[in-house]
Every structure is written in structure tokens, then in C-alpha cells.
Amino acid sequence: DEMFGDFMGGGRQAGNRGRAGASRGADLRYNMQISLEDAFQGRETQIRVPTAVTCEDCNGSGASKGSHPTTCGMCQGRGKVRAQQGFFTIERTCPTCNGTGQVIEDPCQTCGGSGRVQKEKTLKVTIPAGVEDGTRIRLAGEGEAGSRGGGAGDLYIFVAVAPHRMFQRDAADLHIRVPIPMATAALGGSIEVPTIEGKRAKVTIPKGAQSGHQFRLRGKGMSVLRSQARGDMYIDVVVETPVNLSKRQEELLREFQGEKPAKGESTTSPESEGFFSRVKELWEDLTD
């Protein structure tokens, strides 16, 4: 079972300027698909995320070695300038420093003065047992680095649980459809069914079981997030009608079909009896 993921930038945009020139890095989003088995037992994995990291050559300042950013003379470090328009005063982003409040006269050659460079980071991610489809996991400070020494954004991992080839999930419960032979349904017996942990569980089938009968195995469902509890597993049986019968098998079925039940007994299920009883009543109403 593989774990798939794809990276998406453009989360919450950078902002929250603190000291002059510094701004918080943008949040990032990573879409991850996991198997139902991984969702049941949890898993640790590593992901690679392309992102903006602090430039090591200038330590995020954006200025080359030996120099420092200077306060913008146009806005006096405010990052905004005011302009008079008639009776109103309009405040705009400073065109000289682009709102940073600082001017870099000798920019870093590595990052071009931005204070950040693009790099792929490898991160360790823990998927907790019981995680559900659509769960969001936050990795604080693993988003884009802030500019000019600002704080880093966060990385959000959105988990998608892939459909399973056998089980259907309903919150913490699991459902599975299991075919059983007609003879087992009629005579009773036992069957083995797979469980989500990769083991087998024994289920007793009573005599006269019908398609759609449901059996419950307590505590054999999914793990519950942040709990030691587990959901239940429901087995829906489907009675299979035999095909390509041998001559002997056909003879036995015809013999069974023609044999009358003992007085006070019935060979049909309550559902069948109820159906034909309603048909009889309807026919009598129509012929009255």
C-alpha cells in the first residue's frame, strides 16, 4: 500500500508585518492519499515539499555580506506614504521600498535581495490511527519562510482515504458483503471473513439465513481517533444460487421442491410467506 501526495502552494498569503521589512511566510497545502489500512493503524512517512526557505548567505536580510538594509528615506521606514487629494489624505504603499520600510542598496547575490531561496524540504509526518477522510494535519512553522526575518508560515496536510476493494467505511464501523453457498444458508454453518488488520474472523451462519442478513463483530472495525476504542464490523451475506448443476444436483433440488413440509412447518422464510400472503389478499380483493 503506497501513500501518495501532491503539493499545492498558495495557502494563506504572507503578511502580519512586524519590525520594518519583515513579514510572515505563506501557509502551504499538501494533499496526501492513504490506504484504509494506514488510516486504521496509523503510519509515519516522509514527504518532500518545495518551499521558500531563509537564505543562508544573508541570513534572511536580503543584503550582501558586510552591508545592511537602510531605512527608506521616502517613507521614513513606515512602508506607506501619504498624498493629498483635495480635502482627503490618501495613504499608499511606498513605491521606493514596496512597503518594506527598508531599502537594500547592495542586495545579496544568492537571493537577489528577497532574503529567501527556493528549496525542497523533507519532512516527517505522523498519520494517527483512526484518521478520517478530509482530516487536516497542521505542521507549525513548516510553510514558507518569512521575508526579511519574518516568521514562517504553516504547512497543512489534507488527508484523503482511498476507497477499499472489500470494505466500506461508515465513521468507525466497517461493512463487507460476503457471498455464501445456498447449502450453507439453508443448513447453517460457519465462514471466515477478512478483517482490516489482515487476520481472519469466524462467523456462525444460522439455518435459514437469507441474503441481506447482517452479522456484527464487535470491536473489529476502525480505530477511533485519539482513543483505544474500535468500531464494529458488519457482515452482509449474499446467498449464491448455484449454476451449471449436475444431473444429480438437479434431481435433488426437484425432489426438494416437490416434497411437502411436515404439518405445522414451513420451508419458506417469513419474508416469502408474508409476500405471498399479501399477494393472495390482493387477488381476493380484486375478485370480490
Summary of the structure (lengths in Angstrom):
residues: 288
radius of gyration: 34.6
end to end distance: 65.6
largest distance: 108.3
contacts: 800
relative contact order: 0.15
helix: 15%
strand: 37%
